[in-house]
Amino acid sequence: MAAALTLSALVAHSAQQLETAHAAGQLSFGQGTTNADDEAAWLVLWRLGLPLDTDVSDPASDAPLSPEQIEHVQALLQHRIDSRQPAAYLTQEAWLQGVSFYIDERTIVPRSLIAEVLAEGSIDPWLPPHTTRVLDLCTGNGSLGILAALAFPDITVVGLDLSQDALDVARINIERHGLQARMTLAVSDGLHQAEGMFDLILCNPPYVNSQSMASLPAEFKAEPALALAGGDDGMDFIRQLLRDAPAHMSEHAVLVLEIGHERDYFEAAFPHLDVVWLSTSAGDDQVLLLTHTALTQGALPQ
């Protein structure tokens, strides 16, 4: 490769390299980026130590790169393709709604669509007037709880997860965002160790059905299966959650739940629930809202 290659040319070349690998079935996107252009820009800028918001098409930032810089980028791109590790594991950073989070192999890469409804305020009309206590169940790296705390400065947040490893990562992010006084963590199998009542429960649970788990791309199989696998129909965790949740919800509380592509399975499992489907960039059938009333009046499987 030419030693005089510029930043924009290197990003374009890297994107083509990633797209070729993707077309050949040697690469998958979907964990922070959805296409080769975005992932190439992310990896190139990170490897070169440049801000991730650098405009690679700006002539002012398009100086020729050294052969050593180009070699370092090429080594990273080749490692991404050969290892099938998500880019976020290589950079140890992921972004959600413009907020940076530390990430490593102990948790899944944060990408929950619940982040969108928090940022856009689409759940605000459903919240109790004096929402003060929020639960982030299956908190993982803590991103949803942290985004909630940033969106609502008067709330406190409890993050629960079965994985101590995940909570160790969440603690790093809580400290990174200076939220030690407002967000606490605890190990819990579902709601078993939850204490007190909550006005809002956020949950991005393991919901991938067994057939889909078997066909996941290698990048997704690199993530902890504990955070993904939801049993035969993807509803194992959710069944218990919906049975247990009312006992931990204040009278006007709401539960915001992500179910991904499992709406058919969800509706088959819970045909009598009064569900509010929330709009996201992925459509109107992946994130839902349930009120305390809906949960207590709906017929749930035992």
C-alpha positions as CSV (number, residue, x, y, z in Angstrom):
1,M,0.0,0.0,0.0
2,A,1.3,3.5,-0.9
3,A,3.1,5.3,1.9
4,A,1.4,8.6,1.0
5,L,-2.1,7.2,1.6
6,T,-4.3,9.8,3.3
7,L,-6.8,9.3,6.1
8,S,-9.9,9.4,3.8
9,A,-8.3,7.0,1.4
10,L,-7.3,4.6,4.2
11,V,-10.9,4.7,5.6
12,A,-12.2,4.0,2.1
13,H,-9.8,1.1,1.6
14,S,-10.6,-0.3,5.0
15,A,-14.3,-0.2,4.3
16,Q,-13.8,-2.1,1.1
17,Q,-11.8,-4.7,2.9
18,L,-14.5,-5.1,5.5
19,E,-17.3,-5.2,2.9
20,T,-15.4,-7.8,0.9
21,A,-15.1,-10.0,4.0
22,H,-18.8,-9.4,4.8
23,A,-19.9,-10.4,1.3
24,A,-17.8,-13.6,1.6
25,G,-19.5,-14.5,4.9
26,Q,-16.3,-13.9,6.9
27,L,-17.6,-10.9,8.9
28,S,-20.8,-9.7,10.5
29,F,-21.9,-6.3,11.6
30,G,-24.6,-5.3,14.2
31,Q,-22.7,-4.6,17.4
32,G,-22.3,-0.9,17.4
33,T,-22.2,-0.5,13.6
34,T,-24.4,-1.9,10.9
35,N,-22.2,-1.3,7.8
36,A,-18.6,-1.4,6.6
37,D,-18.2,2.4,6.2
38,D,-19.0,3.1,9.8
39,E,-16.9,0.3,11.2
40,A,-14.0,1.2,9.1
41,A,-14.1,4.8,10.2
42,W,-14.4,3.7,13.9
43,L,-11.4,1.3,13.7
44,V,-9.1,3.5,11.7
45,L,-9.7,6.6,13.9
46,W,-9.3,4.6,17.1
47,R,-6.1,2.9,15.9
48,L,-4.6,6.3,14.9
49,G,-5.7,7.9,18.2
50,L,-7.9,10.4,16.5
51,P,-11.3,11.6,17.8
52,L,-14.1,9.4,16.6
53,D,-16.0,12.4,15.4
54,T,-13.2,13.4,13.0
55,D,-14.6,14.3,9.6
56,V,-12.5,12.0,7.4
57,S,-13.6,13.9,4.3
58,D,-12.3,17.2,5.6
59,P,-9.2,18.3,3.7
60,A,-7.8,19.7,7.0
61,S,-7.6,16.3,8.5
62,D,-6.6,14.5,5.3
63,A,-2.8,14.6,5.6
64,P,-0.7,11.7,4.3
65,L,-0.2,8.9,6.8
66,S,3.1,7.2,7.5
67,P,3.8,3.6,6.5
68,E,3.8,2.7,10.2
69,Q,0.4,4.1,10.8
70,I,-1.0,2.3,7.8
71,E,0.6,-1.0,8.9
72,H,-1.0,-0.6,12.4
73,V,-4.4,0.0,10.9
74,Q,-4.1,-2.9,8.5
75,A,-3.0,-5.2,11.3
76,L,-6.1,-4.2,13.3
77,L,-8.5,-4.7,10.3
78,Q,-7.0,-8.2,9.6
79,H,-7.3,-9.1,13.3
80,R,-11.0,-8.0,13.2
81,I,-11.6,-10.3,10.2
82,D,-9.5,-13.3,11.4
83,S,-10.7,-13.3,15.0
84,R,-14.4,-12.4,14.3
85,Q,-14.2,-10.4,17.6
86,P,-16.7,-7.5,17.7
87,A,-15.0,-4.2,17.1
88,A,-16.0,-3.0,20.5
89,Y,-14.0,-5.8,22.1
90,L,-10.9,-4.7,20.2
91,T,-11.3,-1.0,21.1
92,Q,-12.8,-1.7,24.6
93,E,-15.3,1.1,23.9
94,A,-18.8,1.3,22.7
95,W,-21.2,4.2,22.1
96,L,-24.9,4.3,22.8
97,Q,-26.9,7.5,22.1
98,G,-23.6,9.4,21.9
99,V,-22.4,8.3,25.3
100,S,-19.2,6.3,25.7
101,F,-19.0,3.0,27.6
102,Y,-16.1,0.8,28.5
103,I,-16.7,-2.7,27.2
104,D,-14.9,-6.1,27.2
105,E,-15.7,-9.8,26.7
106,R,-17.4,-10.0,30.1
107,T,-20.6,-8.4,28.8
108,I,-22.5,-8.1,25.5
109,V,-21.8,-5.1,23.4
110,P,-24.4,-2.4,24.3
111,R,-26.9,-1.8,21.5
112,S,-30.3,-1.9,23.3
113,L,-33.1,0.0,21.5
114,I,-34.3,1.0,24.9
115,A,-31.6,3.6,24.8
116,E,-33.6,5.3,22.0
117,V,-36.8,5.6,23.9
118,L,-34.9,7.0,26.9
119,A,-33.2,9.6,24.7
120,E,-36.3,10.5,22.7
121,G,-38.6,10.7,25.7
122,S,-41.2,8.5,24.3
123,I,-41.8,6.7,27.6
124,D,-42.0,10.0,29.6
125,P,-45.9,10.3,29.3
126,W,-46.2,6.9,30.9
127,L,-44.0,7.6,33.9
128,P,-45.4,8.3,37.3
129,P,-45.4,12.1,38.1
130,H,-42.7,11.6,40.8
131,T,-40.5,8.9,39.3
132,T,-37.6,8.5,41.7
133,R,-36.5,4.9,41.6
134,V,-35.4,3.0,38.5
135,L,-34.3,-0.6,38.1
136,D,-32.1,-1.7,35.2
137,L,-32.5,-5.5,35.2
138,C,-30.0,-7.5,33.3
139,T,-27.8,-4.4,33.5
140,G,-24.8,-5.9,31.7
141,N,-22.2,-3.1,31.4
142,G,-24.7,-0.7,33.0
143,S,-25.4,1.4,29.9
144,L,-29.2,1.6,30.2
145,G,-29.2,2.5,33.9
146,I,-26.5,5.1,33.2
147,L,-28.5,6.6,30.3
148,A,-31.6,6.7,32.6
149,A,-29.6,8.5,35.3
150,L,-28.3,11.0,32.8
151,A,-31.8,11.6,31.3
152,F,-33.5,12.0,34.7
153,P,-31.2,13.8,37.2
154,D,-33.5,13.3,40.2
155,I,-33.7,9.5,40.1
156,T,-31.6,6.7,41.6
157,V,-30.9,3.5,39.8
158,V,-30.3,-0.1,40.8
159,G,-28.6,-2.4,38.4
160,L,-29.1,-6.1,38.8
161,D,-27.4,-8.9,36.9
162,L,-26.8,-12.6,37.4
163,S,-23.2,-12.2,36.2
164,Q,-20.6,-10.7,38.7
165,D,-18.3,-10.2,35.7
166,A,-20.9,-8.0,34.0
167,L,-21.3,-6.0,37.2
168,D,-17.6,-5.4,37.4
169,V,-17.8,-3.8,34.0
170,A,-20.8,-1.8,35.0
171,R,-19.0,-0.5,38.0
172,I,-16.2,0.8,35.7
173,N,-18.8,2.7,33.7
174,I,-20.6,4.1,36.8
175,E,-17.3,5.5,37.9
176,R,-16.5,6.8,34.5
177,H,-19.7,8.9,34.5
178,G,-19.5,9.9,38.1
179,L,-22.7,8.2,39.2
180,Q,-21.5,6.3,42.2
181,A,-24.0,8.2,44.5
182,R,-27.0,7.5,42.3
183,M,-26.5,4.0,40.9
184,T,-25.9,0.8,42.9
185,L,-25.3,-2.7,41.7
186,A,-26.1,-6.2,43.0
187,V,-26.0,-9.8,41.8
188,S,-29.5,-11.2,41.3
189,D,-31.1,-14.0,39.4
190,G,-34.0,-12.1,37.8
191,L,-35.8,-10.1,40.5
192,H,-34.9,-12.5,43.4
193,Q,-32.6,-10.1,45.1
194,A,-34.5,-6.9,44.2
195,E,-35.4,-4.8,47.2
196,G,-38.2,-2.3,47.5
197,M,-40.5,-0.8,44.8
198,F,-39.6,0.8,41.5
199,D,-41.3,3.4,39.4
200,L,-39.6,2.3,36.2
201,I,-38.1,-1.1,35.3
202,L,-35.9,-1.3,32.2
203,C,-35.0,-4.7,31.0
204,N,-33.0,-6.0,27.9
205,P,-33.1,-9.7,28.9
206,P,-31.8,-12.8,27.2
207,Y,-34.5,-13.4,24.6
208,V,-32.9,-15.1,21.6
209,N,-34.7,-18.4,20.8
210,S,-32.7,-21.6,20.6
211,Q,-33.0,-21.9,16.8
212,S,-31.7,-18.4,16.3
213,M,-28.9,-18.9,18.9
214,A,-27.6,-21.9,16.9
215,S,-27.4,-19.7,13.7
216,L,-25.8,-16.6,15.3
217,P,-22.7,-15.2,13.5
218,A,-19.4,-15.7,15.2
219,E,-19.3,-12.1,16.4
220,F,-22.4,-12.7,18.5
221,K,-21.3,-16.1,19.7
222,A,-18.2,-14.3,21.1
223,E,-20.6,-12.6,23.6
224,P,-21.7,-14.2,26.8
225,A,-24.4,-16.7,26.0
226,L,-26.0,-16.1,29.4
227,A,-27.0,-12.6,28.2
228,L,-28.5,-13.8,24.9
229,A,-30.1,-17.3,25.2
230,G,-33.8,-17.3,26.1
231,G,-34.7,-20.9,25.7
232,D,-36.8,-22.7,23.0
233,D,-39.0,-19.7,22.3
234,G,-36.8,-17.0,23.9
235,M,-39.4,-16.4,26.6
236,D,-37.9,-18.3,29.6
237,F,-36.6,-15.3,31.5
238,I,-39.5,-13.1,30.5
239,R,-42.1,-15.5,31.8
240,Q,-40.6,-15.3,35.3
241,L,-40.0,-11.6,35.0
242,L,-43.6,-10.8,34.2
243,R,-44.8,-13.0,37.1
244,D,-42.4,-11.3,39.6
245,A,-42.4,-7.7,38.4
246,P,-45.7,-6.4,39.9
247,A,-44.5,-7.1,43.4
248,H,-41.6,-4.7,42.8
249,M,-43.6,-2.0,40.9
250,S,-45.3,1.1,42.5
251,E,-48.9,1.6,41.7
252,H,-48.3,3.6,38.5
253,A,-45.0,2.1,37.5
254,V,-44.1,0.8,34.0
255,L,-41.9,-1.9,32.7
256,V,-40.0,-1.3,29.4
257,L,-38.9,-4.5,27.8
258,E,-36.8,-5.3,24.7
259,I,-37.7,-8.5,22.9
260,G,-35.8,-8.1,19.6
261,H,-37.3,-10.1,16.7
262,E,-39.3,-12.3,19.0
263,R,-42.8,-10.6,18.9
264,D,-44.5,-13.7,17.5
265,Y,-43.2,-15.8,20.4
266,F,-44.0,-13.1,22.9
267,E,-47.6,-12.8,21.7
268,A,-48.0,-16.5,21.7
269,A,-46.8,-16.7,25.3
270,F,-48.7,-13.7,26.6
271,P,-51.8,-13.4,24.4
272,H,-53.9,-11.5,26.9
273,L,-51.6,-8.7,27.9
274,D,-52.4,-5.1,27.1
275,V,-49.1,-4.1,25.5
276,V,-47.9,-0.7,24.3
277,W,-45.4,-1.1,21.4
278,L,-42.8,1.6,21.2
279,S,-41.4,3.0,18.0
280,T,-37.6,2.6,17.4
281,S,-35.2,2.8,14.5
282,A,-35.7,-1.0,14.1
283,G,-39.5,-0.8,13.9
284,D,-42.5,-0.8,16.1
285,D,-42.3,-4.4,17.4
286,Q,-39.0,-4.8,19.3
287,V,-39.5,-2.7,22.5
288,L,-42.7,-2.8,24.5
289,L,-44.1,-1.1,27.6
290,L,-46.3,-2.7,30.3
291,T,-48.1,-0.8,33.0
292,H,-48.5,-2.2,36.5
293,T,-52.2,-2.4,35.8
294,A,-51.6,-4.4,32.6
295,L,-49.5,-6.9,34.4
296,T,-51.8,-7.4,37.4
297,Q,-54.9,-7.7,35.2
298,G,-53.5,-9.7,32.3
299,A,-53.6,-13.5,32.4
300,L,-50.0,-14.7,32.8
301,P,-48.9,-18.3,32.4
302,Q,-48.0,-20.0,35.6
